[in-house]
Amino acid sequence: MVLQFTDRGIYCPAGDFHIDPWRPVPRALITHGHADHARPGHGAYLATRTAAPVIRHRLGDIPLDTIAYGETRRIGDAQVSFHPAGHVPGSAQIRVEVGGEIWVASGDYKTVDDGLSEPFEPVRCHAFITESTFGLPIYSWPDQAVLAADINGWWAENATAGRTSVLGVYSLGKAQRVLRLLDPSLGPILTHGAVEATNRVIRGQGLALPDTIQVTPDLDAKTHPGAMVLAPPSALGSAWMRRFGAVSTGFASGWMRLRGVRRRRAADRGFVISDHADWDGLNSAIRATGADRIFVTHGYTAQFSRWLTTQGYDAGIVETDYGGETLDEVTEEDPA
């Protein structure tokens, strides 16, 4: 096998490296900067040039080397290259070739071009390791224009009623994507410190984002009436929100497709948006690889691997420590 599945992570014996390992290893190839894929403690790191600033921001002064998309690098007896995954800026699928056999580890990916991340590029291979965060037919993402109109309409309605709009988003990826969908003419856009810190890194790479104002102790609803506030999901319902007075809360996540999740979160609105592929995206991506052998990682692994088997693939489940997309305690739910 070109890649093996170990208790430390996905391992390449020919190159003596791991891909997105969850325990400390001598050499780690990292698909992107989210904490379940880029972890501290490794001896050496390799990531794309675009992913590197966020990884350094989150992990500090680590021994990090960078590689361009499509650049081939020999590591031991393996040929390695990184290819756009479309998940967040700098995210990559990692192609590994040994003795003419090609395997690709997807990391997290989505096939919709969000105008922010480098668009997903299918990579031909013999074996494909795929996520399945939203690997059920119920998960289908709306068009981005429709989504933008929905979010901005909610914001405008709240502002007219004298409420502050507070939207729960991941600080890396989701926050910047939502920012690109917002209409700044509707009012000021405020950000939690965790979101703004990531915004600064993204802007430093030359990616354009609307102007934002970081929330500070002296800022409240009176200083910025009718604002839109972007904050990590964990901040919603916390003491941090009291400064905004009357609020309307929302969550932006693929999990908002499920009514039960929306009810449990007690949010006023749920917006269906994800940086992971939906059902059609997963299936189209796998078809485009031409691979016969599919390994399914985090998400609806049992359901999705069974589906792939009915489609003629040699499909199996791989246990990993990757988290997919969560809203605090929410990891996966059976929509039935």
RAURSUL-V327883 format. One record per pair of residues at least 6 apart in sequence whose C-alpha atoms are under 7 Angstrom apart, sorted by the first residue. I is the first residue (numbers start at 1). J is the second residue. D is the distance in whole Angstrom. If there is no record, write none. Layout:
# RAURSUL-V327883
i=<I:I>
j=<J:J>
d=<D:D>
This chain:
# RAURSUL-V327883
i=<2:2:2:3:3:3:4:4:4:5:8:8:8:9:9:9:9:9:10:10:10:11:11:11:12:14:14:14:15:15:15:15:17:17:18:18:18:19:19:19:20:20:20:20:20:20:21:22:22:24:24:25:25:26:26:26:27:27:27:27:28:28:28:28:29:29:29:30:30:30:30:30:31:31:31:31:31:31:31:32:32:32:32:32:33:33:33:36:36:37:40:44:44:45:45:45:46:46:46:47:47:47:48:48:48:48:48:49:49:49:49:50:50:51:51:51:52:53:54:56:69:69:69:70:70:70:71:72:72:72:73:73:73:74:77:78:78:78:79:79:79:80:80:80:81:81:81:82:82:82:82:83:83:83:83:84:84:84:84:84:84:84:85:85:85:85:85:85:85:85:86:86:86:86:86:86:86:86:87:87:87:87:87:87:88:88:89:89:89:90:90:92:93:93:93:93:94:94:94:95:95:95:95:96:96:96:97:101:102:102:102:103:103:103:103:104:104:104:104:105:105:105:106:106:106:107:108:108:109:109:109:110:110:110:110:110:111:111:111:113:116:122:122:122:123:124:124:125:125:125:126:126:126:127:127:127:127:128:128:128:128:129:129:129:130:130:130:131:131:131:131:132:132:132:132:132:132:132:133:133:133:133:133:133:134:134:134:134:134:135:135:135:135:135:136:136:137:139:139:139:140:140:141:141:141:148:148:152:152:155:155:156:158:158:158:159:162:163:163:163:163:164:164:164:164:164:164:164:164:165:165:165:165:165:165:166:166:166:166:166:166:166:167:167:167:167:167:167:167:168:168:168:168:168:168:168:168:169:169:169:169:169:169:169:170:171:171:171:171:172:174:175:175:176:179:179:180:180:187:187:188:188:188:189:189:189:189:189:190:190:190:190:190:190:190:190:191:191:191:191:191:191:191:192:192:192:192:193:193:195:196:203:220:220:221:221:221:233:234:248:249:249:249:250:250:250:250:251:251:251:251:252:252:252:252:253:253:253:253:254:254:254:255:256:256:256:256:257:258:262:292:292:293:293:293:294:294:294:294:295:295:295:295:296:296:296:296:297:297:297:297:298:298:298:298:299:299:301:302:305:305:305:308:309:325>
j=<12:98:103:10:11:12:10:11:12:11:21:22:23:18:19:20:21:22:18:19:21:17:18:19:18:76:77:78:75:76:77:78:27:28:27:28:29:28:29:30:28:29:30:31:37:38:28:39:321:41:42:42:43:42:43:44:42:43:44:45:42:44:45:46:45:46:47:37:38:45:46:47:37:47:91:92:93:94:107:38:51:90:91:92:51:54:55:322:323:322:59:63:64:63:64:65:64:65:66:65:66:67:66:67:68:69:90:66:67:68:90:89:90:89:90:91:66:201:201:62:82:83:84:81:82:83:81:79:80:81:79:80:81:80:98:96:97:98:96:97:98:95:96:97:94:95:96:92:93:94:95:92:93:94:121:91:92:93:118:119:120:121:91:92:93:109:110:119:120:121:109:110:111:113:117:118:119:120:108:109:110:117:275:276:117:173:116:117:118:117:118:107:104:105:106:107:104:105:106:102:103:104:105:102:103:104:103:126:125:126:127:125:126:127:128:125:127:128:129:128:129:130:129:130:131:131:131:276:275:276:277:120:275:276:277:281:120:277:281:119:177:285:288:289:289:289:290:289:290:291:291:292:293:291:292:293:294:291:293:294:295:294:295:296:295:296:297:296:297:298:299:296:297:298:299:300:301:304:276:298:299:300:324:325:277:278:279:299:300:278:279:299:300:304:279:304:279:257:278:279:278:279:272:273:278:181:182:182:183:165:228:186:164:165:248:226:226:226:246:247:248:221:226:227:228:244:246:247:248:227:228:229:247:248:249:228:229:230:247:248:249:250:229:230:231:249:250:251:252:230:231:232:233:236:250:251:252:175:230:231:232:233:251:252:232:194:195:198:232:198:275:195:230:199:209:210:209:210:226:227:224:227:228:212:213:227:228:229:212:213:214:215:227:228:229:230:212:213:214:215:229:230:231:214:215:230:231:214:215:231:214:209:243:244:243:244:245:327:328:268:267:268:269:267:268:269:270:267:269:270:271:270:271:272:273:271:272:273:274:272:273:274:261:262:270:271:272:272:335:270:313:314:313:314:315:313:314:315:316:315:316:317:318:305:316:317:318:317:318:319:320:320:322:323:324:324:332:317:317:315:316:317:315:315:331>
d=<6:6:7:6:5:5:6:5:6:6:6:6:5:6:7:7:4:6:5:5:7:6:4:6:6:6:5:6:5:4:6:5:5:6:6:5:6:6:5:6:6:6:5:7:5:6:7:7:7:5:5:5:6:6:4:6:6:6:5:6:7:6:5:6:6:5:6:7:6:7:6:5:7:6:6:5:6:7:6:7:6:6:5:7:6:6:5:5:6:7:6:5:6:6:5:6:6:5:5:7:5:6:5:5:6:7:6:5:6:6:7:6:4:6:4:6:7:7:6:7:5:5:7:6:6:6:6:6:6:5:6:5:6:6:7:6:6:5:6:5:7:6:5:7:6:5:7:6:6:5:6:5:5:6:7:6:5:6:6:6:5:6:5:5:5:5:7:7:5:7:6:5:6:7:5:5:5:4:6:4:5:7:5:6:5:5:7:4:6:7:7:7:7:6:4:6:6:5:7:7:6:4:7:6:5:6:6:7:5:5:7:6:6:5:6:7:6:5:6:6:5:7:6:5:7:7:6:6:7:5:6:7:6:5:4:7:5:6:6:5:7:6:6:6:5:4:6:6:6:5:5:6:7:5:6:5:6:6:6:5:6:6:5:6:6:5:6:6:5:5:7:6:6:6:5:6:6:7:7:6:4:6:6:7:7:6:6:6:7:7:5:7:5:5:6:7:5:7:5:6:5:6:7:7:6:5:7:6:7:6:7:6:6:6:7:4:6:6:5:5:6:7:5:5:6:6:6:5:6:6:5:6:6:5:6:6:5:6:7:6:5:6:6:5:6:6:5:5:7:6:5:5:4:7:6:5:6:5:7:6:5:6:7:6:5:6:4:6:6:6:7:7:7:7:7:7:6:7:6:5:7:5:6:5:6:6:5:6:6:5:6:6:7:6:5:6:7:6:5:6:6:5:6:6:6:6:5:6:7:6:6:7:5:5:7:5:6:7:7:6:5:5:7:5:6:5:5:7:7:5:6:6:5:6:6:6:5:5:5:5:5:5:7:6:5:6:5:6:7:6:5:6:6:5:6:7:6:5:7:6:5:6:6:6:6:5:6:6:5:6:7:7:6:7:6:7:7:6:7:6:6:7:6:6:7>
